[in-house]
Amino acid sequence: MDDFAKSRLRPLGIGLILALLAIGFGWGLGGVFGAAEASVKAVLADSGTEALQSAYAGDSAKMDKVVSKSWSYMKRAHLHGGVLGASAVALILLLASLGPPKRITQVASGALGAGSLGYGLYWMFAGFKAPGMGSTGLAKESLDWLAIPSAGALLVGLGITAFLTIRAMYGKP
């Protein structure tokens, strides 16, 4: 391992690993969709069918709408995982390039990594929960505990990275 990796990347490693896991999650979902899209859709439909009477009062059109929206949430999970993970990796590498890591860069790195993974997982869990609950809105609300901190972590990580970048470019040496 060279000096850059030892001195600059290793202290940011947790965030970097989480961001790479987010990319793997997004790409993995893409692979699952490519190999077994019909099976995933069947799981969503079966969950809706099981709750047809209790959650939908027998309204199969409403169930179909929620199941369809749930599939959209699964695709969002795939896209958010890959894109947010890749963005987090890029921002963490930017942090590493700004100088020797300090506690603030470790916080930003961890926030970016955790937020990117958490937000992708949020959409997947919402997609799986909604058909059985009878509502995509209820599914999302039930996962606020994951969505809000994940989105907040991303914003904090981005804010710190932007601040440190601007300071490095225009601040006093």
LUMDO-810322 format. One record per residue (C-alpha): residue number from 1; x, y, z. Coordinates in steps of 0.05 Angstrom, whole numbers. Each point is the difference from the previous one (the first is absolute). Layout:
# residues N
<seq = NUM east = X north = Y up = Z>
...
//
This chain:
# residues 173
<seq = 1 east = 0 north = 0 up = 0>
<seq = 2 east = 31 north = 66 up = -20>
<seq = 3 east = 6 north = 62 up = 44>
<seq = 4 east = -63 north = 34 up = -28>
<seq = 5 east = -43 north = -60 up = 16>
<seq = 6 east = 31 north = -9 up = 69>
<seq = 7 east = 0 north = 72 up = 21>
<seq = 8 east = -62 north = 28 up = -35>
<seq = 9 east = -48 north = -56 up = -18>
<seq = 10 east = 6 north = -47 up = 59>
<seq = 11 east = -27 north = 52 up = 50>
<seq = 12 east = -60 north = 9 up = -47>
<seq = 13 east = -7 north = -75 up = -9>
<seq = 14 east = -67 north = -12 up = 35>
<seq = 15 east = -35 north = 51 up = -44>
<seq = 16 east = 35 north = -26 up = -62>
<seq = 17 east = -19 north = -72 up = 15>
<seq = 18 east = -73 north = 19 up = 14>
<seq = 19 east = -2 north = 40 up = -66>
<seq = 20 east = 28 north = -60 up = -37>
<seq = 21 east = -52 north = -44 up = 33>
<seq = 22 east = -54 north = 49 up = -25>
<seq = 23 east = 27 north = -8 up = -71>
<seq = 24 east = 0 north = -75 up = 8>
<seq = 25 east = -70 north = 2 up = 27>
<seq = 26 east = -25 north = 41 up = -59>
<seq = 27 east = 36 north = -43 up = -51>
<seq = 28 east = -21 north = -63 up = 36>
<seq = 29 east = -73 north = 21 up = -4>
<seq = 30 east = 10 north = 13 up = -74>
<seq = 31 east = 27 north = -70 up = -8>
<seq = 32 east = -59 north = -29 up = 39>
<seq = 33 east = -48 north = 39 up = -44>
<seq = 34 east = 35 north = -24 up = -63>
<seq = 35 east = -1 north = -72 up = 22>
<seq = 36 east = -65 north = -4 up = 38>
<seq = 37 east = -44 north = 61 up = -12>
<seq = 38 east = -62 north = -43 up = -5>
<seq = 39 east = 15 north = -33 up = 66>
<seq = 40 east = 9 north = 67 up = 36>
<seq = 41 east = -65 north = 25 up = -30>
<seq = 42 east = -34 north = -65 up = 21>
<seq = 43 east = 23 north = 10 up = 73>
<seq = 44 east = -29 north = 70 up = -1>
<seq = 45 east = -65 north = -24 up = -31>
<seq = 46 east = -6 north = -59 up = 49>
<seq = 47 east = 10 north = 48 up = 58>
<seq = 48 east = -56 north = 44 up = -27>
<seq = 49 east = -46 north = -60 up = -11>
<seq = 50 east = 11 north = -24 up = 71>
<seq = 51 east = -23 north = 68 up = 25>
<seq = 52 east = -56 north = 9 up = -52>
<seq = 53 east = -57 north = -4 up = 51>
<seq = 54 east = 34 north = 31 up = 61>
<seq = 55 east = 38 north = 57 up = -33>
<seq = 56 east = -39 north = 13 up = -64>
<seq = 57 east = -71 north = -20 up = 20>
<seq = 58 east = -2 north = -46 up = -60>
<seq = 59 east = 17 north = 56 up = -50>
<seq = 60 east = 47 north = -36 up = -48>
<seq = 61 east = 9 north = 63 up = -42>
<seq = 62 east = 28 north = 37 up = 60>
<seq = 63 east = 44 north = -59 up = 16>
<seq = 64 east = 27 north = -2 up = -72>
<seq = 65 east = 16 north = 74 up = 5>
<seq = 66 east = 39 north = -9 up = 65>
<seq = 67 east = 37 north = -61 up = -27>
<seq = 68 east = 19 north = 38 up = -63>
<seq = 69 east = 25 north = 59 up = 41>
<seq = 70 east = 39 north = -49 up = 44>
<seq = 71 east = 36 north = -25 up = -61>
<seq = 72 east = 18 north = 73 up = -15>
<seq = 73 east = 29 north = 5 up = 70>
<seq = 74 east = 42 north = -62 up = -13>
<seq = 75 east = 29 north = 34 up = -62>
<seq = 76 east = 13 north = 63 up = 41>
<seq = 77 east = 38 north = -43 up = 50>
<seq = 78 east = 44 north = -27 up = -56>
<seq = 79 east = 13 north = 69 up = -29>
<seq = 80 east = 10 north = 36 up = 67>
<seq = 81 east = 48 north = -53 up = 25>
<seq = 82 east = 45 north = 4 up = -61>
<seq = 83 east = -2 north = 75 up = -12>
<seq = 84 east = 5 north = 22 up = 73>
<seq = 85 east = 54 north = -51 up = 13>
<seq = 86 east = 41 north = 23 up = -60>
<seq = 87 east = -10 north = 73 up = 20>
<seq = 88 east = 22 north = -16 up = 71>
<seq = 89 east = 63 north = -34 up = -25>
<seq = 90 east = 17 north = 60 up = -43>
<seq = 91 east = -12 north = 49 up = 58>
<seq = 92 east = 41 north = -43 up = 48>
<seq = 93 east = 58 north = -1 up = -50>
<seq = 94 east = -7 north = 76 up = -4>
<seq = 95 east = 4 north = 3 up = 76>
<seq = 96 east = 63 north = -44 up = -2>
<seq = 97 east = 32 north = 47 up = -50>
<seq = 98 east = -11 north = 62 up = 43>
<seq = 99 east = 55 north = -18 up = 49>
<seq = 100 east = 13 north = -44 up = 60>
<seq = 101 east = -66 north = -26 up = 27>
<seq = 102 east = -27 north = 31 up = 63>
<seq = 103 east = -59 north = -20 up = 42>
<seq = 104 east = -47 north = 44 up = -42>
<seq = 105 east = 20 north = -36 up = -64>
<seq = 106 east = -12 north = -67 up = 34>
<seq = 107 east = -70 north = 24 up = 21>
<seq = 108 east = -15 north = 23 up = -71>
<seq = 109 east = 25 north = -65 up = -29>
<seq = 110 east = -41 north = -42 up = 48>
<seq = 111 east = -62 north = 42 up = -12>
<seq = 112 east = 7 north = -6 up = -76>
<seq = 113 east = 11 north = -75 up = 3>
<seq = 114 east = -55 north = -14 up = 50>
<seq = 115 east = -49 north = 47 up = -34>
<seq = 116 east = 11 north = -30 up = -69>
<seq = 117 east = -11 north = -71 up = 24>
<seq = 118 east = -58 north = 18 up = 47>
<seq = 119 east = -39 north = 39 up = -52>
<seq = 120 east = 3 north = -56 up = -51>
<seq = 121 east = -23 north = -50 up = 53>
<seq = 122 east = -56 north = 46 up = 19>
<seq = 123 east = -31 north = -3 up = -70>
<seq = 124 east = 8 north = -76 up = -3>
<seq = 125 east = -33 north = -10 up = 68>
<seq = 126 east = -57 north = 48 up = -19>
<seq = 127 east = -10 north = -39 up = -64>
<seq = 128 east = -6 north = -66 up = 37>
<seq = 129 east = -44 north = 27 up = 56>
<seq = 130 east = -51 north = 39 up = -40>
<seq = 131 east = -41 north = -56 up = -31>
<seq = 132 east = -12 north = -33 up = 67>
<seq = 133 east = -18 north = 67 up = 33>
<seq = 134 east = -47 north = 22 up = -55>
<seq = 135 east = 35 north = 67 up = -10>
<seq = 136 east = 67 north = 25 up = -25>
<seq = 137 east = -9 north = 61 up = 43>
<seq = 138 east = -7 north = -42 up = 63>
<seq = 139 east = 60 north = -42 up = -20>
<seq = 140 east = 42 north = 62 up = -8>
<seq = 141 east = -24 north = 30 up = 65>
<seq = 142 east = 16 north = -64 up = 37>
<seq = 143 east = 72 north = 6 up = -24>
<seq = 144 east = 11 north = 73 up = 18>
<seq = 145 east = 49 north = -25 up = 52>
<seq = 146 east = 46 north = -21 up = -58>
<seq = 147 east = -17 north = 51 up = -54>
<seq = 148 east = 9 north = 64 up = 41>
<seq = 149 east = 67 north = -17 up = 32>
<seq = 150 east = 26 north = -27 up = -66>
<seq = 151 east = -19 north = 62 up = -39>
<seq = 152 east = 25 north = 43 up = 56>
<seq = 153 east = 67 north = -36 up = 2>
<seq = 154 east = 8 north = 11 up = -75>
<seq = 155 east = -14 north = 74 up = 7>
<seq = 156 east = 47 north = 7 up = 59>
<seq = 157 east = 55 north = -38 up = -37>
<seq = 158 east = -10 north = 43 up = -62>
<seq = 159 east = -2 north = 64 up = 40>
<seq = 160 east = 65 north = -16 up = 37>
<seq = 161 east = 33 north = -21 up = -66>
<seq = 162 east = -22 north = 64 up = -34>
<seq = 163 east = 24 north = 43 up = 58>
<seq = 164 east = 68 north = -34 up = 3>
<seq = 165 east = 8 north = 4 up = -75>
<seq = 166 east = -16 north = 74 up = -2>
<seq = 167 east = 45 north = 13 up = 59>
<seq = 168 east = 57 north = -38 up = -34>
<seq = 169 east = -9 north = 38 up = -64>
<seq = 170 east = -12 north = 70 up = 26>
<seq = 171 east = 19 north = 0 up = 73>
<seq = 172 east = 65 north = 21 up = 32>
<seq = 173 east = 55 north = -51 up = -11>
//
